[in-house]
Amino acid sequence: MDMMAMVSTMLAAQQGALQSNIAATLTKQNMDMEKSTILTLMGAGQPSLANVGPGVGGNLNVTA
């Protein structure tokens, strides 16, 4: 095998490893995003009162 063939093979292997690392990173980011979306849709954690009108979710005065 001549020198150029070895260099080309090494560069191709490095590029393949880089592409694999990028694919793994993107897959992890997508999975994290999906997890966050599912937790939001299921209402996990504290309930949010961000989209309700004023006075909703406050204390109710029942002394009347």
N, C-alpha and C positions, 0 to 999 in steps of 0.2 A: 504494500500500500504506500503510495507516495505521500509526501508531506501535505499537499493541498487537500487530499482526500481525508486525511486525519483531522486537519483543521476544520474542514466542512462538517465532518461528523460530530466533532466536539461542539461546534457552534449550533448545530441542529439539536443536539441533546440539551444544551443550555436553554435554547428557545422553547423546547418542549417542556422543560421543567418550569420555566417562567409562566407559560400558558396554563399549566396545571395549577400553579400557585394562585394565579389570578382567578381561575375558574372556581377553586375552592373558596377563596375569599368572597367572591360574588354570591356563591351558593349560600354561604353562612349569613351574609347580609340579607339575602332574600328570605331565608328561614327566620331570622330574627324579626324582620318586618312582618311576615305572616303571623308569627306568634303575637306580636304587639297588636295587630289588627284583630285577631281572634279574641284576645283578652279584652280589647275595647268593646267589641260587639257583644261579648258575654257579660259585660258590666263588672268585670273583676276589679277588685280594689274599692276605693271610696266612690260612692255615687257622685256624679257631677251635677251641680245645679247651674251650670254655665248657660244653658239654653232655656231657662224658665223665666217667667215674669217676676217683677218685684213682689216680695212678700211670700212667694211660694217657697215652702221648705222651712219657714221660720216657726217660731213658737205660736201655738194656738191658745187664745184666751177663752176659756170656757166658763168663766165666772158669771156670765150673764144669766 
